[in-house]
Amino acid sequence: MCGIVAYIGNKEAFPILIKGLHRLEYRGYDSAGVALLNQGAMNVYKCKGKVSELEKFIEGKDIHGTIGIAHTRWATHGEPNDINAHPHYSESRNLVMIHNGIIENYSAIKQELKKRGHHFESDTDTEVLIHLIEEVQIKDNLKLGDAVRQALNEVVGAYAIVILCKTNPDELIVAKKGSPLVIGIGKDEFYVASDATPIVEYTKDVVYLEDEEIAIIPRKGELKIKTIKNKPKTPSVSQLEIDLETIEKGGFEHFMLKEIYEQPRSVRDCMRGRLNINTGTVQLGGIADYEQKFLNAKRIIFLACGTSWHAGLVGEYLFEDLCRIPVEVEYASEFRYRNPVIYEDDVVIAISQSGETADTLAAIELAKSKGATIIGVCNVVGSSIARATHAGSYTHAGPEIGVASTKAFTAQVTVLTLMALRIGYRKGTIPSSRFHQLLNELDAIPKKIEAMLAKNEQIRYIADIYKDATNALYLGRGFTFPVASEGALKLKEISYIHAEGYPAAEMKHGPIALIDEEMPVFVIATRGANYEKVVSNIQEVKARKGKLIAIITEGDEIVKELADYSIEIPPTDEILAPLLAVIPLQLLSYHIAVMRGCNVDQPRNLAKSVTVE
């Protein structure tokens, strides 16, 4: 979950590297570092803290050079400090390397290298790997690229690495397995990064490295790629589909707030070209070739983590209600480590904003090995999940920089809704009249989200009242239970207030013991089949003097009378309520976090793309 950026060409590397680190900081911000090669001198600067701390540390130092590598870290092996920050030297200090991933057998390798006289400064697996590469290079008298290839055959784990050699200022060596890496191709120059955000300013031409591939990147000449088994590969050049303005704040104080406000557009973009109100149809070209698999499926399995898992929970309600197909929603991190029962007629839907989530990727491979059909729902074109699945649908939400997902959730739910509508209508499990009613309702969602965003000041007022809470409970039923869980996740991850989401009826089976006059309870009580039951749960909260904040349907006077505060959402069909009810919960979490002085875009201990276990 670290950010990698590198450059080789005719320009000064440092301005490109430092700007790239700022754009990648959402991937990790425990420490940062840079290595620059200039006229035979290797200058490595690194320190604990954010990229801004690195900039202060470097002031007045030599930052010249037209080749360099840089890194922003999210700690796995070794605590965040100056020594464990990347880049890391080899034993002779001729090589330096940056690394994203985990080398699982690093401890055994380290012990062997110590016996051979190697000395280690850090606690990282990265330093062990670069020592191993140099050991292989010297022992077998190999070119650096061949030494990297041979060494990587000895390691177990995941990696995206970039290596700079002091005695070869005209070459970068990069390699990938299980962690993303993209190479940008300019005019007589190359860029390397964990994702496209540092590259898009300079070029739209990119090569996505596949697993177990090594690239030799020359200052002049052509990019060369081979596998770690020494099989040459022809680079496949793709075009980036993001624009520079989409990764800037655009006048908002935080990326998270910008992304919350982008949801009318992002939801509309999810539906564009797929939902046609004039013809009353839903078309999903990405899964068209596998539609029969859906129609014949005896079971659908959702694989996801975090916010995407909550979107999968909404998907469970959608597919069971509209398609009458049994659904299981699995944490990818648990699914991959048990012995799950998977049938060849199962359809597995893997959900991930980044398309790089390590646990989800591993779960996909497990399900594929059992013969299941794998469908991807992700946001990043060309991502690992997009390439690993049989078919899928992009959410087209645009880059999401804030670590706490917002527009990713509504985009994923929108795509899953379109899928369920399409499959349900094809199966005949949705009456034609209801199908067309839902199409019209879904088409109206972006404008209704705009109406929710207009309530920002009311939501900020409520946030100010509860900003000092130490615990919070979120309740929902049916389609809104996953939204309650998502609301609780948003609050805890950016404001550090302990919060839990529960099905409202489960409150009596334990959490009710926590309710007192200090406990804010957020209840999603929109109109639907379970409305009267939720009202009963609200009465139970009030009887224990809990502070009740209710998300209600416009015009609901019953719950408004019971609640301490209420936020109204426009009327919509209950299966679409998650797309509206989540908006005020996102805004509440945002404002509470800001009022508490938290770093909203980069909450402590978290990173955006979880590319390691």
GICOR-V526370 format. One record per helix or strand of 2 or more residues. SS is the DSSP state (a for helix, b for strand). FROM is the first residue (numbers start at 1). LEN is the number of residues. Records with the same first field share a line. If there is no record, write none. Layout:
# GICOR-V526370
SS=FROM-LEN + FROM-LEN
This chain:
# GICOR-V526370
b=3-6 + 31-8 + 41-8 + 67-7 + 88-2 + 95-6 + 159-7 + 168-11 + 182-4 + 190-4 + 205-4 + 213-6 + 224-4 + 232-2 + 237-3 + 275-2 + 281-2 + 299-6 + 326-6 + 346-7 + 373-6 + 391-4 + 471-6 + 498-6 + 520-6 + 547-7 + 565-5
a=13-15 + 51-8 + 106-10 + 125-16 + 144-9 + 196-3 + 244-4 + 255-7 + 263-9 + 285-12 + 306-18 + 332-4 + 358-12 + 384-5 + 407-21 + 432-12 + 445-9 + 456-11 + 478-18 + 504-6 + 511-4 + 531-13 + 557-6 + 574-22
